[in-house]
Amino acid sequence: SHAELGPSLSDLDFLAEEVTKAGLPVDTHVAGRPLPLTPDLDAVAYRVVHESLMATLEGARDANASVVIRYQPDALEIEVVDDGVPVGDSSAQTEALEAVRKEVAALGGTLDAGPREGRGYGVLAQLPYEPDWS
């Protein structure tokens, strides 16, 4: 079954629908020419989006979120931003992303997360890749 393949960016639209139903409207956009990703990278990329959106669902109100996946020549860039009002302490959002940050780092990537100027919260991950043409 599809589920056994593990999470993948191909599940992004389904994730966006589910999160929108849960009360956080999500807009997704893919920029660049999608390249074949290794399963590891695909799964971590998906988790960056998933954990970012879950953190916003739990940590903000009145939010809309936007997810942009950019296929750069040598890296996959994932940006998840929201314009929500933090509920309580925004460090809870940052903590939720710590586990994912480690997974991103294990693949040689970086993940920056924190409150944005004005309002809302932003996550930017960069995952270097060699396209998987196998």
RODRENDO-377361 format. One record per atom (N, C-alpha, C): residue number from 1; residue in one letter; atom name; x, y, z. Coordinates in nm, 4 decimals. Each point is the difference from the previous one (the first is absolute). Last residue first. Layout:
REM residues N
 pos code site       xx       yy       zz
 NUM    A   CA        X        Y        Z
...
//
This chain:
REM residues 134
 pos code site       xx       yy       zz
 134    S    N   1.8118   0.7001  -1.0282
 134    S   CA   0.0025  -0.1467  -0.0085
 134    S    C  -0.1387  -0.0564  -0.0307
 133    W    N   0.1659   0.4677   0.0761
 133    W   CA  -0.0496  -0.0417  -0.1317
 133    W    C  -0.0094  -0.1524  -0.0120
 132    D    N   0.0328   0.4059   0.3742
 132    D   CA   0.0001  -0.1462   0.0007
 132    D    C  -0.0594  -0.0500  -0.1312
 131    P    N   0.2754   0.4774   0.1566
 131    P   CA  -0.1225  -0.0613  -0.0522
 131    P    C   0.0131  -0.1518  -0.0101
 130    E    N   0.2423   0.2780   0.3605
 130    E   CA   0.0428  -0.0456  -0.1311
 130    E    C  -0.1273  -0.0639  -0.0549
 129    Y    N   0.0149   0.3870   0.4033
 129    Y   CA  -0.0241  -0.1301  -0.0620
 129    Y    C   0.0805  -0.0198  -0.1262
 128    P    N  -0.1087   0.3149   0.5002
 128    P   CA   0.0796  -0.0205  -0.1208
 128    P    C  -0.0310  -0.1359  -0.0614
 127    L    N  -0.3125   0.3236   0.3015
 127    L   CA   0.0513  -0.1364  -0.0029
 127    L    C   0.0801  -0.0186  -0.1280
 126    Q    N  -0.2320   0.4016   0.3424
 126    Q   CA   0.0710  -0.0254  -0.1247
 126    Q    C   0.0653  -0.1369   0.0089
 125    A    N  -0.4207   0.3219   0.2518
 125    A   CA   0.0925  -0.1131   0.0004
 125    A    C   0.0652  -0.0106  -0.1370
 124    L    N  -0.3065   0.3532   0.3361
 124    L   CA   0.0679  -0.0137  -0.1288
 124    L    C   0.1004  -0.1135   0.0111
 123    V    N  -0.4566   0.2476   0.2649
 123    V   CA   0.0953  -0.1106  -0.0019
 123    V    C   0.0610  -0.0038  -0.1394
 122    G    N  -0.3088   0.3664   0.3427
 122    G   CA   0.0541  -0.0470  -0.1272
 122    G    C   0.0995  -0.1130   0.0182
 121    Y    N  -0.4460   0.3172   0.2252
 121    Y   CA   0.1136  -0.0860   0.0279
 121    Y    C   0.0496  -0.0531  -0.1333
 120    G    N  -0.3290   0.4470   0.2071
 120    G   CA   0.0135  -0.1284  -0.0665
 120    G    C   0.1335  -0.0657   0.0297
 119    R    N  -0.0804   0.5416  -0.0256
 119    R   CA  -0.0647  -0.1110   0.0696
 119    R    C   0.0226  -0.1275  -0.0773
 118    G    N   0.3162   0.4179   0.0138
 118    G   CA  -0.1425   0.0244  -0.0096
 118    G    C  -0.0730  -0.1088   0.0765
 117    E    N   0.4470  -0.1625  -0.1671
 117    E   CA  -0.0266   0.1401   0.0329
 117    E    C  -0.1485   0.0256  -0.0200
 116    R    N   0.1114  -0.4961   0.1189
 116    R   CA   0.0299   0.0935  -0.1079
 116    R    C  -0.0224   0.1425   0.0488
 115    P    N   0.1441  -0.4723   0.2802
 115    P   CA  -0.1028   0.1005  -0.0271
 115    P    C   0.0452   0.0936  -0.1123
 114    G    N   0.2214  -0.4785  -0.0206
 114    G   CA  -0.0179   0.1016   0.1026
 114    G    C  -0.1089   0.0977  -0.0381
 113    A    N   0.3791  -0.4060  -0.2020
 113    A   CA  -0.1394   0.0206   0.0372
 113    A    C  -0.0081   0.1068   0.1065
 112    D    N   0.3371  -0.2918  -0.3829
 112    D   CA  -0.0125   0.1198   0.0827
 112    D    C  -0.1464   0.0190   0.0302
 111    L    N   0.3521  -0.4062  -0.1872
 111    L   CA  -0.1374   0.0391   0.0252
 111    L    C   0.0019   0.1197   0.0936
 110    T    N   0.3417  -0.3175  -0.3651
 110    T   CA  -0.0192   0.0965   0.1081
 110    T    C  -0.1492   0.0274   0.0156
 109    G    N   0.3289  -0.4444  -0.2017
 109    G   CA  -0.0779   0.1207  -0.0253
 109    G    C  -0.0082   0.0911   0.1205
 108    G    N   0.1921  -0.4610  -0.0750
 108    G   CA   0.0881   0.1078  -0.0425
 108    G    C  -0.0703   0.1320  -0.0251
 107    L    N  -0.1818  -0.4193   0.1761
 107    L   CA   0.0101  -0.0061  -0.1457
 107    L    C   0.0861   0.1152  -0.0539
 106    A    N  -0.0893  -0.0348   0.4602
 106    A   CA   0.0588  -0.1303  -0.0322
 106    A    C   0.0160  -0.0165  -0.1518
 105    A    N  -0.2230   0.3807   0.1763
 105    A   CA   0.1455   0.0103   0.0158
 105    A    C   0.0684  -0.1311  -0.0386
 104    V    N  -0.4686   0.0086   0.0090
 104    V   CA   0.0481   0.0818  -0.1112
 104    V    C   0.1531   0.0083   0.0043
 103    E    N  -0.2117  -0.2099   0.3561
 103    E   CA  -0.0109  -0.0840  -0.1200
 103    E    C   0.0522   0.0744  -0.1221
 102    K    N  -0.0231   0.2350   0.4048
 102    K   CA   0.1056  -0.1020   0.0068
 102    K    C  -0.0026  -0.0887  -0.1234
 101    R    N  -0.3406   0.3176   0.0518
 101    R   CA   0.1258   0.0678  -0.0301
 101    R    C   0.1153  -0.1007  -0.0002
 100    V    N  -0.4238  -0.1432   0.1369
 100    V   CA   0.0105   0.0082  -0.1453
 100    V    C   0.1312   0.0669  -0.0386
  99    A    N  -0.1043  -0.0202   0.4522
  99    A   CA   0.0235  -0.1370  -0.0490
  99    A    C   0.0197   0.0015  -0.1515
  98    E    N  -0.1186   0.4083   0.2131
  98    E   CA   0.1381  -0.0421   0.0297
  98    E    C   0.0318  -0.1384  -0.0564
  97    L    N  -0.4259   0.2596  -0.0036
  97    L   CA   0.0771  -0.0157  -0.1221
  97    L    C   0.1419  -0.0514   0.0255
  96    A    N  -0.3174   0.0992   0.3453
  96    A   CA  -0.0633  -0.1031  -0.0823
  96    A    C   0.0841  -0.0283  -0.1235
  95    E    N   0.1245   0.3548   0.2849
  95    E   CA   0.0336  -0.1313   0.0565
  95    E    C  -0.0566  -0.1119  -0.0852
  94    T    N  -0.1121   0.4445  -0.1110
  94    T   CA   0.1398  -0.0278  -0.0322
  94    T    C   0.0401  -0.1382   0.0509
  93    Q    N  -0.4249   0.1627   0.1081
  93    Q   CA   0.0072  -0.0299  -0.1428
  93    Q    C   0.1428  -0.0404  -0.0366
  92    A    N  -0.0705   0.1484   0.4312
  92    A   CA  -0.0614  -0.1330  -0.0156
  92    A    C   0.0051  -0.0411  -0.1464
  91    S    N   0.1311   0.4315   0.1335
  91    S   CA   0.1085  -0.0981   0.0094
  91    S    C  -0.0552  -0.1423  -0.0092
  90    S    N  -0.2702   0.4024   0.0104
  90    S   CA   0.0359  -0.0511  -0.1327
  90    S    C   0.1141  -0.1012   0.0074
  89    D    N  -0.3902   0.1082   0.3717
  89    D   CA   0.1410   0.0228  -0.0258
  89    D    C   0.0417  -0.0600  -0.1338
  88    G    N  -0.5149   0.1318   0.0893
  88    G   CA   0.1018  -0.0353   0.0981
  88    G    C   0.1383   0.0297  -0.0550
  87    V    N  -0.2879   0.0022  -0.3664
  87    V   CA  -0.0759  -0.0331   0.1198
  87    V    C   0.1037  -0.0435   0.1016
  86    P    N   0.0475   0.3303  -0.4588
  86    P   CA   0.0438  -0.1102   0.0858
  86    P    C  -0.0927  -0.0192   0.1189
  85    V    N  -0.1471   0.1738  -0.4830
  85    V   CA   0.0331   0.0622   0.1279
  85    V    C   0.0415  -0.1126   0.0939
  84    G    N   0.0516  -0.0240  -0.5553
  84    G   CA  -0.0830  -0.0172   0.1183
  84    G    C   0.0470   0.0812   0.1196
  83    D    N   0.1239  -0.0913  -0.4897
  83    D   CA  -0.0197   0.1372   0.0473
  83    D    C  -0.0818  -0.0010   0.1292
  82    D    N   0.3705  -0.3561  -0.2750
  82    D   CA  -0.1381   0.0285   0.0364
  82    D    C  -0.0081   0.1427   0.0519
  81    V    N   0.3410  -0.3655  -0.3183
  81    V   CA  -0.0215   0.1205   0.0797
  81    V    C  -0.1472   0.0103   0.0366
  80    V    N   0.4138  -0.3333  -0.2239
  80    V   CA  -0.1351  -0.0065   0.0556
  80    V    C  -0.0173   0.1228   0.0878
  79    E    N   0.3505  -0.2233  -0.4013
  79    E   CA  -0.0335   0.1154   0.0832
  79    E    C  -0.1444  -0.0140   0.0446
  78    I    N   0.4412  -0.2873  -0.2336
  78    I   CA  -0.1368  -0.0105   0.0501
  78    I    C  -0.0252   0.1181   0.0902
  77    E    N   0.3606  -0.2006  -0.4076
  77    E   CA  -0.0262   0.1018   0.1008
  77    E    C  -0.1473  -0.0077   0.0376
  76    L    N   0.4168  -0.3131  -0.2334
  76    L   CA  -0.1445   0.0140   0.0124
  76    L    C  -0.0237   0.1004   0.1114
  75    A    N   0.4490  -0.0502  -0.3332
  75    A   CA  -0.0632  -0.0117   0.1315
  75    A    C  -0.1508   0.0142  -0.0118
  74    D    N   0.3201   0.0513  -0.3646
  74    D   CA   0.0724  -0.0952   0.0860
  74    D    C  -0.0605  -0.0147   0.1389
  73    P    N  -0.1996   0.2690  -0.3690
  73    P   CA   0.0889  -0.0946  -0.0700
  73    P    C   0.0650  -0.1029   0.0930
  72    Q    N  -0.4637   0.1743   0.1658
  72    Q   CA   0.1159   0.0739  -0.0472
  72    Q    C   0.0919  -0.1001  -0.0706
  71    Y    N  -0.5313   0.0140   0.1511
  71    Y   CA   0.1035  -0.0906  -0.0508
  71    Y    C   0.1111   0.0864  -0.0591
  70    R    N  -0.3946   0.1013   0.3849
  70    R   CA   0.0791   0.0488  -0.1137
  70    R    C   0.1063  -0.1030  -0.0368
  69    I    N  -0.4959   0.0733   0.2812
  69    I   CA   0.1066  -0.0977  -0.0241
  69    I    C   0.0754   0.0491  -0.1232
  68    V    N  -0.3558   0.2258   0.3835
  68    V   CA   0.0642   0.0095  -0.1308
  68    V    C   0.1140  -0.1008  -0.0051
  67    V    N  -0.4738   0.1409   0.3007
  67    V   CA   0.1108  -0.0946  -0.0154
  67    V    C   0.0551   0.0179  -0.1409
  66    S    N  -0.3261   0.2814   0.3878
  66    S   CA   0.0402  -0.0188  -0.1381
  66    S    C   0.1228  -0.0895  -0.0029
  65    A    N  -0.4520   0.1505   0.3464
  65    A   CA   0.1372  -0.0462  -0.0228
  65    A    C   0.0268  -0.0119  -0.1490
  64    N    N  -0.3308   0.2712   0.3943
  64    N   CA   0.0021  -0.0621  -0.1323
  64    N    C   0.1450  -0.0398  -0.0218
  63    A    N  -0.2939   0.1221   0.4797
  63    A   CA   0.1140  -0.0127  -0.0907
  63    A    C  -0.0418  -0.0507  -0.1372
  62    D    N  -0.2040   0.0981   0.4711
  62    D   CA  -0.0261   0.0934  -0.1103
  62    D    C   0.1098  -0.0089  -0.1061
  61    R    N   0.1875  -0.1986   0.4292
  61    R   CA  -0.1408   0.0087  -0.0381
  61    R    C  -0.0135   0.1049  -0.1093
  60    A    N   0.4082  -0.3604   0.2247
  60    A   CA  -0.0447   0.1303  -0.0487
  60    A    C  -0.1501  -0.0031  -0.0255
  59    G    N   0.2779  -0.3826   0.1445
  59    G   CA   0.0624   0.1150   0.0637
  59    G    C  -0.0471   0.1364  -0.0441
  58    E    N  -0.1385  -0.4553  -0.1563
  58    E   CA  -0.0031  -0.0036   0.1462
  58    E    C   0.0406   0.1328   0.0607
  57    L    N   0.0011  -0.0505  -0.4709
  57    L   CA  -0.1344  -0.0375   0.0449
  57    L    C  -0.0091   0.0088   0.1522
  56    T    N   0.4219   0.0583  -0.1946
  56    T   CA  -0.0857   0.1178  -0.0172
  56    T    C  -0.1410  -0.0291   0.0478
  55    A    N   0.3040  -0.3522   0.0011
  55    A   CA   0.0415   0.0978   0.1003
  55    A    C  -0.0865   0.1250  -0.0094
  54    M    N  -0.0583  -0.3308  -0.3244
  54    M   CA  -0.0546  -0.0445   0.1283
  54    M    C   0.0347   0.1010   0.1105
  53    L    N   0.1835   0.0734  -0.4251
  53    L   CA  -0.1443   0.0268   0.0002
  53    L    C  -0.0638  -0.0429   0.1310
  52    S    N   0.4567  -0.0927  -0.0615
  52    S   CA  -0.0199   0.1450   0.0012
  52    S    C  -0.1482   0.0340   0.0092
  51    E    N   0.1260  -0.4509  -0.0504
  51    E   CA   0.0258   0.0488   0.1360
  51    E    C  -0.0206   0.1508   0.0099
  50    H    N  -0.0501  -0.2004  -0.4305
  50    H   CA  -0.0977  -0.0533   0.0947
  50    H    C   0.0189   0.0594   0.1397
  49    V    N   0.3171   0.1013  -0.3399
  49    V   CA  -0.1290   0.0652  -0.0246
  49    V    C  -0.1016  -0.0420   0.1061
  48    V    N   0.4146  -0.2099   0.0171
  48    V   CA   0.0191   0.1436   0.0267
  48    V    C  -0.1342   0.0722  -0.0149
  47    R    N   0.0172  -0.4511  -0.1218
  47    R   CA  -0.0103   0.0214   0.1448
  47    R    C   0.0223   0.1464   0.0381
  46    Y    N   0.0516  -0.1372  -0.4521
  46    Y   CA  -0.1401  -0.0062   0.0397
  46    Y    C  -0.0150   0.0308   0.1490
  45    A    N   0.4327  -0.0358  -0.1633
  45    A   CA  -0.0642   0.1196  -0.0560
  45    A    C  -0.1470   0.0049   0.0419
  44    V    N   0.2415  -0.3853   0.1052
  44    V   CA   0.0363   0.1108   0.0890
  44    V    C  -0.0643   0.1304  -0.0487
  43    A    N  -0.0623  -0.3836  -0.2666
  43    A   CA  -0.0675  -0.0159   0.1298
  43    A    C   0.0308   0.1166   0.0934
  42    D    N   0.2192  -0.0200  -0.4187
  42    D   CA  -0.1426   0.0220  -0.0205
  42    D    C  -0.0734  -0.0034   0.1341
  41    L    N   0.4515  -0.1160  -0.0072
  41    L   CA  -0.0170   0.1434  -0.0157
  41    L    C  -0.1476   0.0345  -0.0128
  40    D    N   0.1139  -0.4563   0.0203
  40    D   CA   0.0371   0.0685   0.1245
  40    D    C  -0.0312   0.1491  -0.0088
  39    P    N  -0.0573  -0.2689  -0.3894
  39    P   CA  -0.1057  -0.0184   0.1003
  39    P    C   0.0308   0.0728   0.1313
  38    T    N   0.2036   0.2079  -0.4424
  38    T   CA   0.0194  -0.1267   0.0700
  38    T    C  -0.1106  -0.0128   0.1047
  37    L    N  -0.1044   0.2818  -0.4404
  37    L   CA   0.0668   0.0099   0.1301
  37    L    C   0.0235  -0.1392   0.0568
  36    P    N  -0.0886   0.2647  -0.5077
  36    P   CA  -0.0195  -0.1206   0.0813
  36    P    C   0.0819   0.0105   0.1276
  35    L    N  -0.1752   0.4523  -0.2154
  35    L   CA   0.1003  -0.1024  -0.0300
  35    L    C  -0.0309  -0.1238   0.0825
  34    P    N  -0.2736   0.4757  -0.1893
  34    P   CA   0.0158  -0.1074   0.0983
  34    P    C   0.0976  -0.1060  -0.0487
  33    R    N   0.0083   0.5189  -0.1283
  33    R   CA  -0.0361  -0.1277  -0.0626
  33    R    C   0.0215  -0.1124   0.0997
  32    G    N  -0.1374   0.5192   0.1366
  32    G   CA   0.1100  -0.0741  -0.0603
  32    G    C  -0.0494  -0.1317  -0.0572
  31    A    N  -0.2856   0.1856   0.3913
  31    A   CA   0.0748   0.0808  -0.0955
  31    A    C   0.1178  -0.0807  -0.0532
  30    V    N  -0.5122  -0.0576   0.2660
  30    V   CA   0.1272  -0.0644  -0.0346
  30    V    C   0.0672   0.0838  -0.1076
  29    H    N  -0.3978   0.0618   0.4142
  29    H   CA   0.0541   0.0424  -0.1291
  29    H    C   0.1324  -0.0720  -0.0225
  28    T    N  -0.4856   0.0402   0.3451
  28    T   CA   0.1277  -0.0640  -0.0360
  28    T    C   0.0422   0.0425  -0.1401
  27    D    N  -0.3273   0.1520   0.4541
  27    D   CA   0.0210   0.0203  -0.1426
  27    D    C   0.1338  -0.0636  -0.0351
  26    V    N  -0.3857  -0.0385   0.4258
  26    V   CA   0.1367  -0.0154  -0.0510
  26    V    C   0.0000   0.0173  -0.1513
  25    P    N  -0.3159   0.0915   0.4894
  25    P   CA   0.0047  -0.0020  -0.1462
  25    P    C   0.1447   0.0000  -0.0492
  24    L    N  -0.2132  -0.1766   0.4595
  24    L   CA   0.1132   0.0819  -0.0439
  24    L    C   0.0062  -0.0052  -0.1527
  23    G    N  -0.3177  -0.2542   0.2717
  23    G   CA  -0.0146   0.1399   0.0365
  23    G    C   0.1165   0.0902  -0.0359
  22    A    N  -0.1128  -0.4816  -0.0927
  22    A   CA   0.0207   0.0138   0.1444
  22    A    C  -0.0023   0.1465   0.0440
  21    K    N  -0.0298  -0.1214  -0.4593
  21    K   CA  -0.1221  -0.0463   0.0679
  21    K    C   0.0112   0.0202   0.1505
  20    T    N   0.3806   0.0890  -0.2542
  20    T   CA  -0.1011   0.1018  -0.0280
  20    T    C  -0.1307  -0.0363   0.0708
  19    V    N   0.3424  -0.3116   0.0109
  19    V   CA   0.0310   0.1105   0.0907
  19    V    C  -0.1008   0.1133  -0.0198
  18    E    N  -0.0314  -0.3716  -0.2879
  18    E   CA  -0.0297  -0.0411   0.1376
  18    E    C   0.0205   0.1163   0.0977
  17    E    N   0.1182   0.0643  -0.4540
  17    E   CA  -0.1456  -0.0126   0.0158
  17    E    C  -0.0365  -0.0317   0.1443
  16    A    N   0.4552   0.0062  -0.1159
  16    A   CA  -0.0554   0.1363  -0.0012
  16    A    C  -0.1512  -0.0029   0.0202
  15    L    N   0.2221  -0.4123  -0.0492
  15    L   CA   0.0328   0.0624   0.1284
  15    L    C  -0.0623   0.1392   0.0079
  14    F    N  -0.0336  -0.2205  -0.4086
  14    F   CA  -0.0866  -0.0652   0.0988
  14    F    C   0.0232   0.0632   0.1378
  13    D    N   0.2794   0.1375  -0.3437
  13    D   CA  -0.1346   0.0528  -0.0213
  13    D    C  -0.0975  -0.0585   0.1013
  12    L    N   0.4509  -0.1578   0.0013
  12    L   CA  -0.0134   0.1373   0.0469
  12    L    C  -0.1419   0.0539  -0.0140
  11    D    N   0.2351  -0.4356  -0.1109
  11    D   CA  -0.1148   0.0037   0.0923
  11    D    C  -0.0338   0.1425   0.0434
  10    S    N   0.3767  -0.1133  -0.2730
  10    S   CA  -0.1191  -0.0252  -0.0810
  10    S    C  -0.1267  -0.0002   0.0862
   9    L    N   0.4379   0.0408   0.1855
   9    L   CA  -0.0573   0.1267  -0.0443
   9    L    C  -0.1209  -0.0215  -0.0906
   8    S    N   0.1076  -0.3731   0.3622
   8    S   CA   0.0621   0.0512  -0.1209
   8    S    C  -0.0646   0.1336  -0.0351
   7    P    N   0.0386  -0.4456   0.3984
   7    P   CA  -0.0493   0.1304  -0.0419
   7    P    C   0.0796   0.0526  -0.1181
   6    G    N  -0.0454  -0.5261   0.0452
   6    G   CA   0.0460   0.1065   0.0879
   6    G    C  -0.0448   0.1339  -0.0548
   5    L    N  -0.0966  -0.4494  -0.1684
   5    L   CA   0.1153   0.0670  -0.0591
   5    L    C   0.0550   0.1090   0.0918
   4    E    N  -0.4012  -0.2554   0.0857
   4    E   CA   0.1235  -0.0689   0.0393
   4    E    C   0.1255   0.0661  -0.0569
   3    A    N  -0.4543   0.1405  -0.1024
   3    A   CA   0.0457   0.0438   0.1316
   3    A    C   0.1343  -0.0619   0.0385
   2    H    N  -0.2448  -0.1168  -0.4024
   2    H   CA   0.0746   0.1255  -0.0096
   2    H    C   0.0618   0.0373   0.1345
   1    S    N  -0.0780  -0.5170  -0.0927
   1    S   CA  -0.0838   0.1194   0.0000
   1    S    C   0.0873   0.1243   0.0000
//
